[in-house]
Amino acid sequence: MIKLKIKKGEQVQIIAGADKGKKGTVLEVSPKTMKLKVQGVRMQTHFDKKDGLLQKEGFIDYSNVKALGSKEPKAKKTKSKTA
């Protein structure tokens, strides 16, 4: 299993496929199959007896995604002056 550089909650852009150019946040990561679920991308219709027709996100391949950054800013290093 390969360690993926994209984590849950990060902003990504789709670089290939039918949803090319769309941006969204990562909802789920499957490192075993190297696939991601991105909010608002690859919407699929799912029928449920209780709720009827639902729109759900589908998995897309890890190679079709480019990382834009995370939501929270990273900690910055500060230099201390010595006299």
C-alpha positions as CSV (number, residue, x, y, z in Angstrom):
1,M,0.0,0.0,0.0
2,I,1.4,3.4,-1.0
3,K,1.2,6.4,1.2
4,L,-0.9,9.0,-0.6
5,K,0.0,12.7,-0.4
6,I,-3.6,13.9,-0.6
7,K,-5.6,13.7,2.7
8,K,-9.2,14.0,3.7
9,G,-10.4,17.6,3.9
10,E,-7.9,19.0,1.4
11,Q,-8.8,21.2,-1.6
12,V,-8.2,19.5,-5.0
13,Q,-8.8,20.1,-8.7
14,I,-9.8,17.5,-11.2
15,I,-7.2,17.4,-14.1
16,A,-8.7,14.6,-16.3
17,G,-12.0,13.1,-17.1
18,A,-15.6,14.3,-17.5
19,D,-15.3,16.6,-14.5
20,K,-12.0,18.2,-15.6
21,G,-11.5,21.7,-14.1
22,K,-13.8,21.2,-11.1
23,K,-12.6,22.0,-7.6
24,G,-13.7,20.5,-4.3
25,T,-12.8,19.1,-1.0
26,V,-11.8,15.4,-0.4
27,L,-14.5,13.5,1.4
28,E,-13.0,10.1,1.6
29,V,-9.6,8.4,0.7
30,S,-9.1,4.8,-0.2
31,P,-5.4,4.1,-0.2
32,K,-5.8,0.4,-1.0
33,T,-7.5,1.2,-4.4
34,M,-5.8,4.6,-4.8
35,K,-9.2,6.4,-5.2
36,L,-10.8,9.5,-3.8
37,K,-14.3,10.9,-3.2
38,V,-14.4,14.7,-4.0
39,Q,-17.4,16.9,-3.1
40,G,-19.6,17.6,-6.1
41,V,-17.5,15.4,-8.5
42,R,-18.7,12.3,-10.4
43,M,-22.2,12.5,-9.1
44,Q,-24.1,9.2,-9.3
45,T,-27.8,8.5,-8.9
46,H,-28.5,5.9,-6.2
47,F,-32.0,4.5,-5.5
48,D,-33.0,3.8,-1.9
49,K,-36.3,2.3,-1.0
50,K,-36.7,4.6,2.0
51,D,-35.6,7.9,0.5
52,G,-36.0,7.4,-3.3
53,L,-33.4,8.8,-5.7
54,L,-30.3,10.2,-4.2
55,Q,-27.3,12.0,-5.7
56,K,-24.0,10.6,-4.3
57,E,-20.3,11.2,-5.1
58,G,-18.4,8.4,-6.7
59,F,-14.8,7.5,-6.4
60,I,-12.3,8.9,-8.9
61,D,-8.7,7.8,-9.5
62,Y,-5.9,9.4,-7.5
63,S,-3.9,10.2,-10.7
64,N,-6.8,12.4,-12.1
65,V,-6.5,14.9,-9.1
66,K,-4.1,17.8,-8.4
67,A,-3.7,19.1,-4.8
68,L,-4.4,22.8,-4.3
69,G,-3.8,22.9,-0.5
70,S,-5.4,22.2,2.8
71,K,-8.1,24.3,4.6
72,E,-6.0,25.1,7.7
73,P,-2.8,27.1,7.3
74,K,0.4,25.4,8.2
75,A,2.5,26.6,11.2
76,K,5.2,29.0,10.2
77,K,8.7,29.0,11.6
78,T,10.0,32.1,13.3
79,K,13.5,33.1,13.6
80,S,14.8,34.1,17.0
81,K,17.5,36.8,17.1
82,T,20.5,36.1,19.3
83,A,22.6,38.9,20.6
